[in-house]
Amino acid sequence: MELLKQLAADVDTLRYDIVRQFQDGDEVLQQQVLHLTMTDGSRSEVHAAMYFRFDGGLIDHIEEYFNVVPINESMSSSGSLDQR
């Protein structure tokens, strides 16, 4: 919870996109991307996959795997933005 508090204080905007989702019986696998813009103007994406298992209509197991990808922007010699 402390990590989430620190993150929330530094985030200016965020967008959450579900990329794909598969369901098989009582199991769901979901891929998602969280797009973050920090208060200092830096941006990053959190690419994640989550597995949910349900029992009796309740979540009985969750696994999450994620990778944080910083997005760097700099001006190239052509004057266009280079990203990543």
PyMOL commands that set and color helices and strands:
alter all, ss='L'
color gray80, all
select helices_A, chain A and resi 2-10
alter helices_A, ss='H'
color red, helices_A
select strands_A, chain A and resi 11-24+27-38+43-55+58-71+73-75+81-83
alter strands_A, ss='S'
color yellow, strands_A
deselect
rebuild
show_as cartoon
